[in-house]
C-alpha cells in the first residue's frame, strides 16, 4: 500500500463540474507533493467523475455516495475516505 500522505484535501461536490474543475486545478498546483485530494461526489451525474478523470492525477481519488445525502453527510463521507495526517475540506467553488 502507498504510504499515507501528510495532507488530505477533501472536496465535497454535487452537480458543479465547472467550478470543481477549477478547484481541482488549484489543488494540483501545489509546490510540494505530500498530499491527496478526495473528491466526494454527492450522487452526481457522470460529468463530476469526468472532471476527476480529466485531471489525470494519481493524487486525486473519487468517491461517490450511493444516493443523494445531506451536505453534512457528504462532508463526513468524504472525510472518512481521507488518509492524510491533516485533513482540510474546501468548497467545490473554492481554491487552495
WOZIUR-V826911 format. One record per backbone hydrogen bond with DSSP energy under -1.0 kcal/mol. NH is the residue of the N-H (numbers start at 1). CO is the residue of the C=O. Records with the same first field share a line. If there is no record, write none. Layout:
BEGIN
NH->CO, CO
END
This chain:
BEGIN
7->34
8->86
9->36
10->88
11->38
13->40
20->16
21->17
22->18
23->19
24->20
25->21
26->22
27->23
28->24
35->33
36->7
37->59
38->9
39->61
40->11
41->63
42->13
43->41
48->45
50->46
51->47
52->48
53->49
54->50
55->51
60->57
61->37
63->39
65->41
74->70
75->71
76->72
77->73
78->74
79->75
80->76
81->78
82->79
85->5
86->6
88->8
90->10
94->91
END
